[in-house]
Amino acid sequence: MTRLLFWLALVFLVAAAVRSKLRKMSGPPPGGAAPAPNPPPRAAEQPIERMLQCAHCGVHFPASENVPANGRDYCSPAHAPH
């Protein structure tokens, strides 16, 4: 009985996968709404910030979080020389 249930479930899953693939290939149904256009790129919202590398640990961090000391860049006051 368990073998029969296994084979029925397998046939059902394969049929569902084939049906799904065929729907994707055929496109939207006739009279259906067209898919929404891709949203515009979000690059215009925020400029890309320059990244710096900490002279102590090597971690990259945004330039706005820079802790300069002795002409070098540090990621936090704990890593900057005293």
C-alpha positions in Angstrom: 0.0 0.0 0.0 2.8 2.4 0.8 4.4 1.7 -2.6 1.2 2.6 -4.3 1.0 5.9 -2.4 4.6 6.7 -3.2 4.1 6.2 -6.9 0.8 8.2 -6.9 2.6 11.1 -5.1 5.5 10.9 -7.5 3.2 11.0 -10.6 1.3 13.9 -9.1 4.5 15.9 -8.4 5.9 15.3 -11.9 2.6 16.3 -13.5 2.5 19.5 -11.4 6.1 20.4 -12.4 5.4 19.8 -16.1 2.2 21.8 -15.9 4.0 24.7 -14.2 6.8 24.7 -16.7 4.4 24.8 -19.6 2.5 27.7 -18.1 5.8 29.7 -17.8 6.7 29.0 -21.4 3.3 30.0 -22.8 3.2 33.4 -21.2 0.2 35.2 -19.7 -3.3 33.9 -20.5 -5.2 35.6 -23.3 -7.0 38.6 -22.0 -5.0 38.6 -18.9 -3.1 41.5 -17.5 0.5 42.0 -18.7 3.2 41.5 -16.1 4.3 44.6 -14.3 7.3 46.4 -15.8 10.6 46.2 -13.9 11.0 49.0 -11.3 13.6 51.7 -12.1 17.1 51.2 -10.7 17.5 52.5 -7.1 20.9 54.0 -7.7 19.5 57.5 -8.0 18.2 57.4 -4.4 21.5 57.2 -2.6 25.0 57.9 -4.0 27.5 55.1 -3.6 29.8 55.8 -0.7 33.6 55.3 -0.9 34.9 52.4 1.3 38.1 52.6 3.3 40.2 49.9 4.9 41.1 50.0 8.6 44.9 50.2 9.0 44.6 48.1 12.2 42.3 45.2 11.4 41.8 45.4 7.6 38.0 45.6 7.7 36.4 47.7 5.0 34.0 50.4 6.2 32.2 53.5 4.8 34.2 56.7 4.6 31.5 58.5 6.7 32.6 56.3 9.7 36.3 57.0 9.3 38.4 57.8 12.4 41.6 59.4 11.0 44.8 59.3 13.0 48.4 59.9 12.0 47.4 60.1 8.3 45.8 56.7 8.3 42.2 55.4 8.4 40.7 53.4 11.2 37.2 51.8 11.6 36.8 52.8 15.3 38.4 54.9 18.0 39.5 51.6 19.7 41.7 50.8 16.7 43.2 54.3 16.3 46.5 54.8 18.1 46.3 56.9 21.3 
